[in-house]
Amino acid sequence: MGGPRAQPAHPGRQVTSAGRPPAGLTSPLAHLGILAHSTEGAALAFLAFCQEGYRRTGRNEHPDVTLDYIAFGASMPAWEAGDYAAVRATLAISAGRLARAGADFFACPDNTAHLALAAPGPPLPLPGLHIAEVVADQAAAEGRQRVAVLGTKYLMDSPLYPQVLAARGIGCELPATTDRLVLNEIIFGELVNGVFTDASRQEYLRVIGGLAARGCDAVALACTEIPLLIPAGAAPLPALDSTRLLARAAYLTAVGDRPLPTWRGGPAS
C-alpha cells in the first residue's frame, strides 16, 4: 500500500480482437488513470472510454479505470499568473494518487493542462498519453495538411499544437486574437460549467468557417468541452475531437493494442 505499482509486461499481453484476454489468460489489462483538470471534459473522456469497451465487445466490459480530480478552480490564480509550475505540482498530486490506486498509465483529458505538465519538474509518478500527440497522429493518419486549432486562450497562445503538427508536416491555423478571447470566455463562462447555448455554438461555427476559408482542412477541438458544444458533423470542417481521440487511445493502450506510454511530463516528443 502507498507506493506506485510496478508496470505489468504490457507488450506481452494477449487480447482477443474483441479487446479482452482470451479464455484462461491471467495476464491483466492495464489500469487507466484519468488525470482530470476540468469537469465536463473529464466526464466525457470517462464515458467515452467505457463506451469504447461496449462498442468493441458488445458487453459492459472495459479495463479498470480510476479518475482523480482536484477542482481546477484552485489552480485558476496560477493559470492567470502564468505559474505553470504550481499547476504542475497540483496535477502531480493527482498522478501520485492514481499510481497508488494501481493505475499503470494516465490520460489527462485537458489540453491546456499539458502546458503545465510540460513545465520543468521531477518525472510524474505515472507515464501518460500526450493529448496533442494523439490528435496530431490522427491528423496525420487522415492526411490533413492544415489544421485549425480551437481551445483556451492559454492553449491558443502557446506553441504546443503548431509544434506537434509541424513535426508531422502539418500546418496550423489559429483564430484571430479577438476571436480567441470570445472562445475563451465561452469555455470558462459556460462550457466548463455544463452550459451549452445555441448562441455560443454559432460563435464557434463562425470562427471555424473563417478558418476553413483560410485553407484549413480540419479543426482540432483542443478543449475537451468543445465536442459537447459542437457535435459530430456540425462543423464546416471535419473535426478532430481531442476528448474522444484520447479516450480511444487510452482504451487501445489498456487492452494492449498500443504500447504503454513513456512520457512522464516535459515537452511533447
C-alpha positions as CSV (number, residue, x, y, z in Angstrom):
1,M,0.0,0.0,0.0
2,G,1.2,3.5,-0.7
3,G,3.9,3.0,-3.4
4,P,3.4,3.0,-7.2
5,R,2.7,-0.4,-8.6
6,A,5.3,-1.9,-10.9
7,Q,4.1,-1.8,-14.5
8,P,2.9,-5.1,-15.9
9,A,4.5,-6.6,-19.0
10,H,2.1,-4.8,-21.3
11,P,3.7,-5.6,-24.7
12,G,3.4,-9.3,-23.9
13,R,-0.3,-9.2,-23.1
14,Q,-2.6,-11.2,-25.4
15,V,-6.1,-9.9,-26.1
16,T,-8.7,-11.1,-28.5
17,S,-10.0,-8.9,-31.3
18,A,-12.9,-8.0,-29.0
19,G,-10.4,-6.3,-26.7
20,R,-10.3,-8.8,-23.7
21,P,-7.9,-11.5,-22.6
22,P,-8.5,-14.9,-24.2
23,A,-10.2,-17.5,-22.0
24,G,-7.9,-18.8,-19.3
25,L,-5.4,-15.9,-19.7
26,T,-4.4,-14.4,-16.4
27,S,-2.3,-11.5,-17.7
28,P,-4.2,-8.4,-16.7
29,L,-5.3,-5.5,-18.8
30,A,-3.7,-2.1,-18.0
31,H,-5.4,0.1,-15.5
32,L,-6.2,3.6,-16.8
33,G,-5.9,6.6,-14.5
34,I,-7.8,9.7,-15.7
35,L,-6.0,12.8,-14.5
36,A,-8.8,15.3,-14.5
37,H,-8.5,19.0,-14.6
38,S,-11.9,20.1,-15.9
39,T,-15.3,18.7,-15.0
40,E,-17.1,18.3,-18.3
41,G,-14.1,17.2,-20.3
42,A,-13.1,14.6,-17.8
43,A,-16.6,13.2,-17.5
44,L,-16.8,12.9,-21.3
45,A,-13.5,11.1,-21.5
46,F,-14.6,8.7,-18.8
47,L,-17.8,7.9,-20.6
48,A,-16.1,7.6,-24.0
49,F,-13.5,5.1,-22.5
50,C,-16.2,2.9,-21.0
51,Q,-18.4,3.1,-24.1
52,E,-15.4,2.1,-26.3
53,G,-15.4,-1.2,-24.4
54,Y,-19.1,-1.8,-25.1
55,R,-18.6,-0.8,-28.8
56,R,-15.8,-3.3,-29.2
57,T,-17.1,-6.2,-27.1
58,G,-20.9,-5.8,-27.2
59,R,-20.9,-6.1,-23.4
60,N,-20.5,-3.7,-20.5
61,E,-16.8,-4.5,-20.2
62,H,-13.7,-2.3,-20.2
63,P,-10.3,-2.2,-18.5
64,D,-10.2,-0.8,-15.0
65,V,-10.3,3.0,-14.7
66,T,-9.8,5.4,-11.8
67,L,-10.4,9.1,-12.0
68,D,-8.8,11.7,-9.7
69,Y,-9.8,15.3,-9.8
70,I,-8.6,18.3,-7.8
71,A,-11.0,21.1,-8.7
72,F,-9.4,23.3,-11.3
73,G,-10.7,26.4,-9.7
74,A,-7.9,26.1,-7.1
75,S,-5.4,26.4,-10.0
76,M,-7.0,29.4,-11.8
77,P,-4.9,32.0,-10.0
78,A,-1.8,30.1,-11.1
79,W,-3.0,29.9,-14.7
80,E,-3.7,33.7,-14.7
81,A,-0.3,34.4,-13.3
82,G,1.4,32.1,-15.7
83,D,2.7,29.9,-12.9
84,Y,2.7,26.6,-14.7
85,A,5.0,25.0,-12.1
86,A,2.3,25.5,-9.5
87,V,-0.4,23.9,-11.7
88,R,2.0,21.0,-12.5
89,A,2.5,20.4,-8.8
90,T,-1.2,20.1,-8.3
91,L,-1.5,17.7,-11.3
92,A,1.4,15.7,-9.9
93,I,-0.6,15.1,-6.7
94,S,-3.4,13.6,-8.7
95,A,-0.9,11.5,-10.7
96,G,0.5,10.2,-7.4
97,R,-2.9,9.2,-6.1
98,L,-3.7,7.4,-9.4
99,A,-0.4,5.5,-9.1
100,R,-1.3,4.5,-5.5
101,A,-4.7,3.4,-6.8
102,G,-3.0,0.9,-9.1
103,A,-3.1,2.8,-12.4
104,D,-0.5,1.8,-14.9
105,F,-0.7,4.9,-17.0
106,F,-2.7,8.2,-17.2
107,A,-4.6,10.2,-19.7
108,C,-5.3,13.8,-18.9
109,P,-8.4,15.0,-20.8
110,D,-7.5,18.6,-20.7
111,N,-5.4,20.1,-23.5
112,T,-4.4,23.2,-21.5
113,A,-3.2,21.2,-18.6
114,H,-0.5,19.8,-20.9
115,L,1.2,23.2,-20.9
116,A,1.7,22.7,-17.2
117,L,2.7,19.1,-17.5
118,A,5.4,20.2,-19.9
119,A,6.9,22.6,-17.3
120,P,10.2,21.6,-15.7
121,G,9.9,19.3,-12.7
122,P,10.5,15.8,-11.5
123,P,9.1,12.9,-13.6
124,L,5.4,12.3,-13.0
125,P,4.6,9.3,-10.9
126,L,3.0,7.6,-13.9
127,P,3.7,7.6,-17.6
128,G,0.9,9.2,-19.7
129,L,-0.5,9.7,-23.1
130,H,0.0,13.2,-24.5
131,I,-3.3,14.5,-25.9
132,A,-1.7,16.8,-28.5
133,E,0.4,13.9,-29.8
134,V,-2.8,11.7,-30.1
135,V,-4.6,14.4,-32.0
136,A,-1.7,15.2,-34.3
137,D,-1.2,11.5,-35.0
138,Q,-4.9,11.3,-36.1
139,A,-4.5,14.3,-38.3
140,A,-1.5,12.7,-40.0
141,A,-3.4,9.4,-40.4
142,E,-6.2,11.3,-42.1
143,G,-3.8,13.0,-44.4
144,R,-4.6,16.5,-43.2
145,Q,-2.5,19.4,-44.5
146,R,-3.6,22.4,-42.4
147,V,-5.4,22.1,-39.1
148,A,-7.3,24.8,-37.3
149,V,-6.9,24.7,-33.5
150,L,-9.5,25.9,-31.0
151,G,-9.1,25.9,-27.3
152,T,-8.5,28.2,-24.3
153,K,-6.5,31.4,-24.7
154,Y,-3.6,29.7,-22.8
155,L,-3.5,26.9,-25.4
156,M,-4.1,29.0,-28.5
157,D,-1.4,31.5,-27.4
158,S,1.1,28.6,-26.9
159,P,3.3,26.8,-29.5
160,L,2.1,23.4,-28.4
161,Y,-0.2,22.5,-31.3
162,P,1.8,24.3,-34.0
163,Q,4.9,22.3,-32.9
164,V,3.4,18.9,-32.7
165,L,1.6,19.4,-36.0
166,A,4.7,20.7,-37.7
167,A,6.6,17.7,-36.5
168,R,4.3,15.7,-38.8
169,G,4.5,18.1,-41.7
170,I,1.1,19.6,-41.0
171,G,0.3,23.3,-40.9
172,C,-1.6,25.0,-38.2
173,E,-4.0,28.0,-38.2
174,L,-5.3,29.8,-35.1
175,P,-8.2,32.2,-34.7
176,A,-7.6,35.9,-34.7
177,T,-6.8,37.4,-31.3
178,T,-10.3,38.9,-30.8
179,D,-11.9,35.5,-31.6
180,R,-9.6,33.8,-29.2
181,L,-10.9,35.9,-26.4
182,V,-14.5,35.2,-27.4
183,L,-13.9,31.4,-27.5
184,N,-12.0,31.5,-24.2
185,E,-14.8,33.4,-22.5
186,I,-17.3,30.8,-23.7
187,I,-15.1,28.0,-22.4
188,F,-14.7,29.4,-18.9
189,G,-18.0,31.2,-18.6
190,E,-20.2,28.3,-19.9
191,L,-18.7,25.1,-21.2
192,V,-16.7,24.0,-18.1
193,N,-19.9,24.7,-16.1
194,G,-22.1,22.5,-18.3
195,V,-23.7,25.4,-20.1
196,F,-24.2,24.9,-23.9
197,T,-26.1,27.5,-25.8
198,D,-27.0,27.9,-29.4
199,A,-25.6,31.5,-29.4
200,S,-22.2,30.1,-28.3
201,R,-22.4,27.3,-30.8
202,Q,-22.9,29.8,-33.6
203,E,-19.9,31.8,-32.5
204,Y,-17.7,28.7,-32.7
205,L,-19.2,27.7,-36.1
206,R,-18.5,31.3,-37.3
207,V,-14.8,31.0,-36.3
208,I,-14.5,27.6,-37.8
209,G,-16.0,28.8,-41.0
210,G,-13.4,31.6,-41.1
211,L,-10.6,29.2,-40.6
212,A,-12.0,27.0,-43.4
213,A,-11.8,30.0,-45.7
214,R,-8.1,30.3,-44.7
215,G,-7.4,26.9,-46.2
216,C,-7.8,24.5,-43.2
217,D,-9.0,21.0,-44.0
218,A,-9.8,20.0,-40.4
219,V,-10.4,21.6,-37.0
220,A,-8.9,20.3,-33.7
221,L,-11.3,20.7,-30.9
222,A,-8.5,21.2,-28.5
223,C,-10.5,21.9,-25.4
224,T,-12.2,18.8,-24.2
225,E,-15.5,20.5,-23.6
226,I,-15.9,21.8,-27.1
227,P,-17.2,18.5,-28.5
228,L,-20.2,18.9,-26.2
229,L,-21.0,22.2,-27.9
230,I,-20.1,21.2,-31.4
231,P,-21.5,17.6,-32.1
232,A,-20.0,15.4,-34.7
233,G,-20.8,16.6,-38.2
234,A,-22.0,20.0,-37.1
235,A,-18.8,22.0,-38.0
236,P,-18.0,23.2,-41.5
237,L,-14.7,21.3,-41.2
238,P,-14.0,17.7,-40.3
239,A,-13.4,17.7,-36.5
240,L,-10.5,16.1,-34.5
241,D,-12.3,15.5,-31.2
242,S,-9.4,15.6,-28.7
243,T,-11.6,14.1,-25.9
244,R,-12.8,11.0,-27.7
245,L,-9.5,10.5,-29.6
246,L,-7.7,10.4,-26.2
247,A,-10.3,8.1,-24.7
248,R,-9.9,5.7,-27.7
249,A,-6.1,5.8,-27.4
250,A,-6.4,5.1,-23.7
251,Y,-8.6,2.1,-24.4
252,L,-6.3,0.7,-27.0
253,T,-3.4,1.1,-24.6
254,A,-5.2,-0.6,-21.8
255,V,-6.1,-3.6,-23.9
256,G,-2.6,-4.0,-25.4
257,D,-3.3,-2.8,-28.9
258,R,-1.0,0.2,-28.3
259,P,2.2,0.2,-26.1
260,L,2.2,1.8,-22.7
261,P,3.4,5.4,-22.9
262,T,6.8,6.5,-21.6
263,W,6.1,10.3,-21.3
264,R,6.3,11.5,-17.7
265,G,5.9,15.2,-18.3
266,G,8.1,17.6,-20.1
267,P,7.8,18.8,-23.7
268,A,6.0,16.6,-26.2
269,S,8.2,14.3,-28.2
